Amino acid sequence: LPPFAHIGRAIDAAARRVAASFPRVPAARAESPTAPLPRRHGKDGGGAGGEERVLISEVAVRGKDGEPLERPELEEAAAGALRACRPNAALTVREVQEDVHRVVESGLFRSCMPVAVDTRDGIRLVFEVEPNQDFHGLVCEGANMLPSKFLDDSFRDRHGKIINIRHLDQVIKSINGWYQERGLTGMVSYAEILSGGILRLQVSEAEVNNINIRFLDRRTGEPTIGKTKPETILQQLTTKKGQAYNRAQVKRDVETILTMGIMEDVTIIPQPVGDSNKVDLVMNLVERKSGGFSAGGGISSGITNGPLSGLIGSFAYSQRNVFGRNKKLNLSLERGQIDSIFRLNYTDPWIDGDNKRTSRTVMVQNSRTPGTLIHGGEHPDHSPITIGRVTAGIEYSRPFRPKWSGTLGLIFQHAGARDDKGNPMIRDFYNSQLTARAEILMMIHYLLSLKVSTQTLEIRALQCSFSTSSKVCPFFQSGLVSTE
């Protein structure tokens, strides 16, 4: 066999390796020499089995048709890529293959074919190359999130110039890096050079196909039935079906679910959907205990009498996931022989049907304490006095901007003093007026909250009070308002 009979197959293998480094960009191709090389010049003892060497008298670079290239800089680029192929050099097949590989890697040529010609002066080795087309336009498909300006800047100074595969490879890497820096799942999946010098790029962006919620047992880790409604979890997510899959956004969604206070562990696992660029998100949730009871008792050294003197009891119930919708309920009762306090607090962090994340809090409190601050209350002939207060309120809150939220609330309070028989008292032991008579007391307040990191600045913008009488006795020390 002639010395270079296997160059064609060897160069094709090299071209395939080069093509593998680019996303399906047409790479160089090579063919077998059109003429055999009859002259041999020994063997390469360092090669496996000793490769035959052929003495080359001349090396040239020509176009595909054998004519000189129209652009001298292309001929210089191809000649500059050659390392082993020099005039008066004895070459092996492997060395020629490596130089063809170097010409391809320059990125300026779409094909390279070595042709050996037996001349009077010796073997003339000609590299026939076919340059890439001039760049005249770009078509990018599937890049829904990639700014067009990014592509314009990448090819701004390339118009009318030879398409350089190495430059194209850099652009592809920068596009893939743009997605990676922003936590997006996207990449250039295909690239080709169309007729007329049009470069076509196909970008694949991962799209959220569906979001599946799966509850796991906190002990065994096996799937189980959760108490939380799936729609309660889904409305907290900023990642929606049909959006581009954003790893950073998914991470923030995990943190949001954890701040609800009803989950012990949250993980989101993306799963590809067939051969498409879509992914299913599987959210694994481990619920924590959402509620419980507590009770206690003790003895107080306060001013009490009777068989149960000083005995105090307390009871509390809390539920952080009422009806499986992340609603909060807190109920507590403390009871002594005279004093007692009852508290009820109910919070809905996201009102059903509202798309502005408006929350609502309802508060009710009923307390009874000894009237030790009443003027004359310490007199031995004075009957025991208790001060009762009933407070109720409702409050709405809504975020306006990432660091701004508004709160609007209404509070009602009714307070009064009563004797040991439960009758209202309006005068103290010295017959002085004890309370101001009023039918109702309201206070409306509007709060603006500016939240910066962990600190909260509250600005009281409006506060109004309404009552039917402004008459207050000079001994009014406990701030009471009551009705007879």
C-alpha positions as CSV (number, residue, x, y, z in Angstrom):
1,L,0.0,0.0,0.0
2,P,1.2,3.6,-0.6
3,P,2.5,5.4,2.5
4,F,-0.5,7.7,2.7
5,A,-3.2,5.3,1.7
6,H,-4.8,5.5,5.2
7,I,-4.7,9.3,5.6
8,G,-8.3,9.7,4.6
9,R,-9.7,7.4,7.3
10,A,-7.3,8.8,9.9
11,I,-8.2,12.4,9.1
12,D,-12.0,11.6,9.3
13,A,-11.4,10.2,12.8
14,A,-9.6,13.4,13.7
15,A,-12.4,15.5,12.3
16,R,-15.0,13.6,14.3
17,R,-13.0,14.3,17.5
18,V,-12.9,18.0,16.6
19,A,-16.6,18.0,15.9
20,A,-17.3,16.5,19.3
21,S,-15.8,19.6,21.0
22,F,-18.4,21.8,19.2
23,P,-22.2,21.4,19.4
24,R,-22.8,19.8,16.0
25,V,-20.9,22.5,14.1
26,P,-19.8,21.2,10.6
27,A,-16.2,20.2,11.0
28,A,-13.3,19.6,8.6
29,R,-13.4,16.6,6.3
30,A,-10.5,15.0,4.5
31,E,-10.2,12.6,1.6
32,S,-7.6,10.1,0.5
33,P,-4.7,11.5,-1.6
34,T,-5.4,11.5,-5.3
35,A,-2.0,10.1,-6.1
36,P,0.2,7.6,-4.3
37,L,3.6,8.5,-3.0
38,P,6.1,6.0,-4.5
39,R,9.2,7.2,-2.7
40,R,10.0,6.0,0.7
41,H,12.7,7.2,3.2
42,G,13.2,4.6,5.8
43,K,11.1,3.8,8.8
44,D,10.4,5.6,12.1
45,G,11.9,3.3,14.7
46,G,10.1,5.1,17.6
47,G,6.6,4.2,16.3
48,A,4.6,1.1,17.0
49,G,6.0,-1.4,14.5
50,G,8.0,1.3,12.8
51,E,6.0,3.8,10.7
52,E,7.2,4.5,7.2
53,R,8.5,8.0,6.4
54,V,8.3,9.8,3.1
55,L,10.6,12.6,2.1
56,I,8.6,15.7,1.2
57,S,10.2,18.3,-1.1
58,E,7.5,21.0,-1.0
59,V,4.5,21.9,1.1
60,A,1.7,24.2,-0.2
61,V,-1.7,25.4,0.8
62,R,-4.4,25.8,-1.9
63,G,-8.1,26.2,-2.2
64,K,-10.5,23.3,-2.7
65,D,-10.1,23.5,-6.5
66,G,-6.4,23.5,-6.3
67,E,-6.2,27.3,-7.0
68,P,-4.5,29.8,-4.7
69,L,-6.9,31.2,-2.0
70,E,-8.5,34.6,-2.7
71,R,-7.5,35.9,0.8
72,P,-3.8,35.7,1.5
73,E,-4.4,35.8,5.3
74,L,-6.3,32.5,5.1
75,E,-3.3,30.9,3.4
76,E,-1.0,32.3,6.1
77,A,-3.4,31.0,8.8
78,A,-3.4,27.5,7.4
79,A,0.4,27.5,6.8
80,G,1.0,28.8,10.3
81,A,-1.0,25.9,11.8
82,L,1.4,23.3,10.2
83,R,4.1,22.1,12.5
84,A,5.6,18.9,11.2
85,C,4.9,19.4,7.5
86,R,7.9,21.3,6.2
87,P,9.9,21.1,2.9
88,N,12.6,18.5,2.9
89,A,11.1,16.7,5.9
90,A,10.5,13.0,6.2
91,L,7.0,12.6,7.4
92,T,4.8,9.8,8.7
93,V,1.1,9.3,8.4
94,R,0.5,10.3,12.0
95,E,2.4,13.6,11.6
96,V,0.4,14.6,8.5
97,Q,-2.8,13.7,10.4
98,E,-1.8,15.9,13.4
99,D,-1.1,18.9,11.1
100,V,-4.5,18.4,9.4
101,H,-6.0,18.4,12.8
102,R,-4.2,21.7,13.6
103,V,-5.6,23.3,10.5
104,V,-9.1,22.3,11.5
105,E,-8.6,23.6,15.0
106,S,-7.8,27.1,13.7
107,G,-11.5,27.4,13.2
108,L,-11.4,29.1,9.8
109,F,-11.8,26.1,7.5
110,R,-14.7,23.7,7.0
111,S,-12.6,21.0,5.2
112,C,-8.9,20.1,4.7
113,M,-7.6,17.5,2.3
114,P,-4.0,16.5,1.9
115,V,-3.0,15.7,-1.7
116,A,0.4,14.2,-2.5
117,V,1.8,14.8,-6.0
118,D,4.9,13.1,-7.4
119,T,6.9,15.7,-9.2
120,R,10.4,15.8,-10.8
121,D,11.8,17.4,-7.7
122,G,10.2,15.0,-5.3
123,I,6.9,14.6,-3.4
124,R,4.8,17.8,-3.3
125,L,2.3,17.8,-0.4
126,V,-0.7,20.2,-1.0
127,F,-3.3,20.9,1.7
128,E,-6.5,21.8,-0.1
129,V,-8.7,23.8,2.3
130,E,-12.2,25.1,2.1
131,P,-12.8,28.3,4.2
132,N,-15.9,28.9,6.2
133,Q,-18.5,31.3,4.8
134,D,-18.5,35.0,5.7
135,F,-20.8,35.9,8.6
136,H,-23.9,37.7,7.4
137,G,-26.5,37.0,10.1
138,L,-27.6,35.1,13.2
139,V,-30.7,33.1,13.9
140,C,-31.2,32.1,17.6
141,E,-34.1,29.8,18.5
142,G,-35.4,28.9,21.9
143,A,-33.6,31.6,23.9
144,N,-36.6,33.1,25.6
145,M,-34.7,34.5,28.6
146,L,-31.4,35.4,26.9
147,P,-31.3,39.2,26.1
148,S,-30.9,39.9,22.4
149,K,-28.3,42.6,23.3
150,F,-26.1,39.8,24.7
151,L,-26.0,38.2,21.3
152,D,-25.6,41.5,19.4
153,D,-22.6,42.3,21.5
154,S,-21.0,38.9,20.8
155,F,-21.2,39.2,17.0
156,R,-21.0,43.0,16.7
157,D,-17.6,43.1,15.0
158,R,-17.9,39.8,13.1
159,H,-20.2,40.9,10.2
160,G,-18.6,40.2,6.8
161,K,-15.7,38.2,8.3
162,I,-14.9,34.5,8.0
163,I,-16.9,32.5,10.6
164,N,-14.4,31.3,13.1
165,I,-15.4,28.1,14.9
166,R,-13.1,29.0,17.8
167,H,-14.9,32.3,18.3
168,L,-18.2,30.5,18.0
169,D,-17.1,28.1,20.7
170,Q,-16.3,31.0,23.0
171,V,-19.7,32.6,22.3
172,I,-21.4,29.3,23.1
173,K,-19.5,29.0,26.4
174,S,-20.4,32.6,27.3
175,I,-24.1,31.9,26.6
176,N,-24.0,28.8,28.8
177,G,-22.2,30.8,31.4
178,W,-24.9,33.5,31.3
179,Y,-27.5,30.8,32.3
180,Q,-25.3,29.3,34.9
181,E,-24.6,32.6,36.7
182,R,-28.3,33.3,37.0
183,G,-29.2,29.8,38.3
184,L,-31.1,29.0,35.1
185,T,-30.9,25.7,33.3
186,G,-30.2,26.5,29.7
187,M,-27.5,25.8,27.1
188,V,-26.7,25.9,23.4
189,S,-27.7,22.4,22.1
190,Y,-27.1,22.8,18.4
191,A,-25.2,25.1,16.0
192,E,-24.9,25.1,12.2
193,I,-23.8,27.4,9.4
194,L,-26.6,27.8,6.8
195,S,-26.1,28.9,3.2
196,G,-25.5,32.6,2.8
197,G,-23.3,32.9,5.9
198,I,-26.3,32.6,8.3
199,L,-25.3,31.1,11.7
200,R,-28.1,29.2,13.5
201,L,-28.0,28.6,17.2
202,Q,-30.5,26.4,19.0
203,V,-30.8,27.1,22.7
204,S,-32.6,24.6,25.1
205,E,-34.1,26.2,28.2
206,A,-35.5,23.8,30.9
207,E,-39.2,24.5,31.4
208,V,-41.2,23.6,34.4
209,N,-43.7,21.0,33.2
210,N,-45.5,20.2,36.5
211,I,-45.0,20.5,40.3
212,N,-45.8,17.5,42.3
213,I,-46.1,17.5,46.1
214,R,-45.1,14.4,48.1
215,F,-45.3,14.1,51.9
216,L,-42.9,11.9,53.7
217,D,-43.1,10.3,57.1
218,R,-40.8,12.0,59.5
219,R,-39.7,8.7,61.0
220,T,-39.5,6.2,58.1
221,G,-39.1,8.6,55.2
222,E,-41.8,6.7,53.3
223,P,-44.6,8.6,51.3
224,T,-47.6,9.3,53.5
225,I,-50.7,11.5,53.6
226,G,-50.1,15.0,54.7
227,K,-52.3,17.3,56.7
228,T,-51.5,20.5,54.7
229,K,-53.5,21.3,51.6
230,P,-51.4,21.1,48.4
231,E,-52.9,24.5,47.2
232,T,-51.6,26.1,50.4
233,I,-48.0,25.1,49.4
234,L,-48.4,25.9,45.7
235,Q,-49.6,29.5,46.4
236,Q,-46.4,30.2,48.3
237,L,-44.2,29.3,45.3
238,T,-42.9,31.8,42.9
239,T,-41.9,29.0,40.5
240,K,-44.9,28.3,38.3
241,K,-45.8,25.7,35.7
242,G,-44.6,26.8,32.2
243,Q,-41.8,29.0,33.6
244,A,-38.1,28.5,32.9
245,Y,-36.5,26.3,35.6
246,N,-34.4,28.6,37.8
247,R,-32.3,26.9,40.5
248,A,-31.9,30.1,42.5
249,Q,-35.6,30.8,42.5
250,V,-36.4,27.2,43.6
251,K,-33.9,27.6,46.5
252,R,-35.8,30.7,47.6
253,D,-39.1,28.8,47.4
254,V,-37.7,26.2,49.7
255,E,-36.7,28.9,52.2
256,T,-40.2,30.4,51.9
257,I,-41.9,27.0,52.7
258,L,-39.6,26.6,55.7
259,T,-40.5,30.0,57.1
260,M,-44.2,28.9,57.2
261,G,-43.2,27.0,60.4
262,I,-45.2,23.9,59.6
263,M,-42.5,21.9,57.7
264,E,-39.5,20.2,59.2
265,D,-37.7,19.5,55.9
266,V,-38.3,20.6,52.3
267,T,-36.4,19.4,49.2
268,I,-37.2,19.9,45.5
269,I,-35.9,17.4,43.0
270,P,-36.1,18.1,39.2
271,Q,-36.8,15.2,37.0
272,P,-36.6,15.3,33.2
273,V,-39.7,14.6,31.1
274,G,-38.7,12.2,28.3
275,D,-36.5,13.8,25.5
276,S,-38.0,17.2,25.9
277,N,-36.5,20.2,27.6
278,K,-39.2,20.1,30.3
279,V,-38.7,19.0,33.9
280,D,-41.1,17.9,36.6
281,L,-40.4,19.3,40.1
282,V,-41.0,16.8,42.9
283,M,-41.3,18.6,46.3
284,N,-40.7,16.3,49.3
285,L,-42.2,17.7,52.5
286,V,-41.8,16.4,56.0
287,E,-44.4,18.0,58.3
288,R,-43.7,18.9,61.9
289,K,-46.1,18.6,64.8
290,S,-48.5,21.5,64.3
291,G,-50.3,21.8,67.6
292,G,-50.6,20.7,71.2
293,F,-52.0,21.3,74.7
294,S,-50.3,22.5,77.9
295,A,-51.6,22.9,81.4
296,G,-50.1,23.9,84.7
297,G,-50.8,25.1,88.2
298,G,-49.3,26.8,91.2
299,I,-49.7,28.8,94.4
300,S,-49.6,32.6,94.6
301,S,-48.8,34.7,97.6
302,G,-51.3,37.4,96.5
303,I,-54.1,38.8,98.6
304,T,-56.6,36.0,98.6
305,N,-58.8,34.1,101.0
306,G,-61.0,31.1,101.2
307,P,-60.4,27.4,100.9
308,L,-58.5,27.7,97.6
309,S,-56.4,30.6,98.7
310,G,-53.5,31.3,96.3
311,L,-54.2,28.5,93.9
312,I,-53.5,29.3,90.2
313,G,-54.3,27.2,87.1
314,S,-53.4,27.7,83.5
315,F,-54.3,26.0,80.2
316,A,-53.1,26.7,76.6
317,Y,-53.8,25.2,73.2
318,S,-51.9,26.1,70.0
319,Q,-52.4,25.0,66.4
320,R,-50.1,26.3,63.6
321,N,-51.9,24.6,60.7
322,V,-55.6,25.0,61.2
323,F,-57.6,23.1,58.4
324,G,-54.3,22.4,56.7
325,R,-54.1,26.0,55.4
326,N,-51.3,27.4,57.6
327,K,-53.7,29.3,59.8
328,K,-52.6,29.9,63.3
329,L,-54.7,29.6,66.5
330,N,-53.6,30.3,70.0
331,L,-55.9,29.9,73.0
332,S,-54.9,30.3,76.6
333,L,-56.6,30.7,80.0
334,E,-55.1,31.6,83.4
335,R,-57.3,31.5,86.4
336,G,-56.7,32.4,90.1
337,Q,-59.1,33.0,92.9
338,I,-59.7,36.6,91.8
339,D,-57.7,37.4,88.8
340,S,-58.0,35.7,85.5
341,I,-57.1,36.3,81.8
342,F,-58.4,34.7,78.6
343,R,-56.6,35.2,75.3
344,L,-57.6,34.1,71.8
345,N,-55.5,34.9,68.7
346,Y,-56.3,33.7,65.2
347,T,-54.0,34.5,62.2
348,D,-54.7,33.8,58.5
349,P,-51.3,34.5,56.8
350,W,-53.0,34.6,53.3
351,I,-56.7,35.3,53.0
352,D,-58.4,32.9,50.6
353,G,-59.0,34.3,47.1
354,D,-56.6,37.3,47.6
355,N,-53.6,37.5,45.2
356,K,-51.8,40.3,47.2
357,R,-50.7,38.1,50.1
358,T,-53.0,39.9,52.5
359,S,-53.0,38.5,56.1
360,R,-55.6,38.9,58.8
361,T,-55.3,38.6,62.6
362,V,-58.2,38.5,65.0
363,M,-57.5,39.0,68.7
364,V,-59.9,38.7,71.7
365,Q,-58.8,39.1,75.4
366,N,-60.8,39.2,78.6
367,S,-59.0,39.9,81.9
368,R,-60.0,40.4,85.5
369,T,-57.5,41.8,88.1
370,P,-57.7,43.0,91.7
371,G,-58.4,46.8,92.0
372,T,-55.5,47.6,94.3
373,L,-54.8,50.9,92.6
374,I,-58.3,52.3,93.3
375,H,-58.3,55.3,95.6
376,G,-59.4,54.0,99.0
377,G,-59.2,50.4,97.9
378,E,-56.8,49.6,100.8
379,H,-59.4,50.8,103.5
380,P,-60.5,47.9,105.7
381,D,-64.2,48.7,105.2
382,H,-63.9,48.9,101.5
383,S,-65.4,45.9,99.6
384,P,-63.1,44.0,97.3
385,I,-62.9,45.5,93.8
386,T,-62.1,43.8,90.5
387,I,-61.2,45.5,87.3
388,G,-62.4,43.8,84.1
389,R,-61.2,44.5,80.6
390,V,-62.5,43.1,77.3
391,T,-60.4,43.8,74.3
392,A,-61.0,42.8,70.7
393,G,-59.2,43.7,67.5
394,I,-58.7,42.9,63.9
395,E,-55.7,43.7,61.8
396,Y,-54.9,43.4,58.0
397,S,-51.4,43.4,56.6
398,R,-50.1,43.4,53.0
399,P,-46.7,43.7,51.4
400,F,-46.3,46.5,48.9
401,R,-42.7,46.1,47.9
402,P,-39.9,43.7,48.9
403,K,-39.0,45.8,52.0
404,W,-42.4,47.6,52.6
405,S,-45.6,46.4,54.1
406,G,-48.7,48.1,55.3
407,T,-50.9,47.3,58.3
408,L,-54.5,48.5,59.1
409,G,-56.2,47.6,62.3
410,L,-59.3,48.2,64.5
411,I,-59.2,47.8,68.3
412,F,-62.2,47.8,70.7
413,Q,-61.7,48.0,74.5
414,H,-64.3,48.0,77.3
415,A,-63.1,48.3,80.9
416,G,-64.9,48.7,84.2
417,A,-64.8,48.2,88.0
418,R,-67.1,45.9,89.9
419,D,-67.6,44.9,93.5
420,D,-67.5,41.5,95.0
421,K,-71.1,40.8,93.9
422,G,-70.4,41.7,90.3
423,N,-72.2,45.1,90.3
424,P,-70.6,48.0,88.4
425,M,-68.9,50.7,90.5
426,I,-68.6,54.3,89.5
427,R,-67.4,55.8,92.8
428,D,-64.7,55.0,95.3
429,F,-64.8,54.7,99.1
430,Y,-64.7,58.5,99.4
431,N,-67.6,58.9,97.0
432,S,-65.3,60.3,94.3
433,Q,-66.1,59.5,90.7
434,L,-64.2,56.3,89.8
435,T,-64.6,56.1,86.1
436,A,-65.6,58.2,83.2
437,R,-68.9,57.1,81.7
438,A,-68.7,56.0,78.1
439,E,-70.6,53.8,75.7
440,I,-67.7,52.8,73.5
441,L,-64.0,53.4,72.9
442,M,-62.4,52.8,69.6
443,M,-58.9,53.2,68.3
444,I,-58.0,53.0,64.7
445,H,-54.4,52.9,63.9
446,Y,-52.5,52.7,60.7
447,L,-49.0,51.4,60.7
448,L,-46.4,51.5,58.0
449,S,-43.5,49.1,58.5
450,L,-40.1,49.5,56.9
451,K,-38.3,46.2,57.2
452,V,-34.6,46.2,56.8
453,S,-32.8,42.9,57.4
454,T,-33.9,42.0,61.0
455,Q,-34.9,45.4,62.2
456,T,-38.4,46.9,61.9
457,L,-39.2,50.6,62.0
458,E,-42.8,51.4,62.8
459,I,-44.3,54.9,62.1
460,R,-47.6,55.7,63.8
461,A,-49.5,57.6,61.0
462,L,-53.0,58.0,62.4
463,Q,-54.6,57.4,65.8
464,C,-58.2,58.4,66.7
465,S,-60.2,57.8,69.8
466,F,-64.0,58.1,70.1
467,S,-66.0,58.4,73.4
468,T,-69.3,59.9,74.5
469,S,-67.8,61.8,77.4
470,S,-64.5,63.4,78.3
471,K,-65.3,63.8,82.0
472,V,-62.6,62.1,84.0
473,C,-62.3,62.3,87.8
474,P,-59.1,63.6,89.4
475,F,-58.5,60.2,91.1
476,F,-58.7,58.4,87.7
477,Q,-55.4,56.4,88.0
478,S,-56.2,53.2,86.4
479,G,-57.4,54.5,83.0
480,L,-60.8,52.9,83.2
481,V,-63.8,53.4,80.9
482,S,-66.9,51.5,81.7
483,T,-70.7,51.5,81.4
484,E,-73.1,51.1,84.2
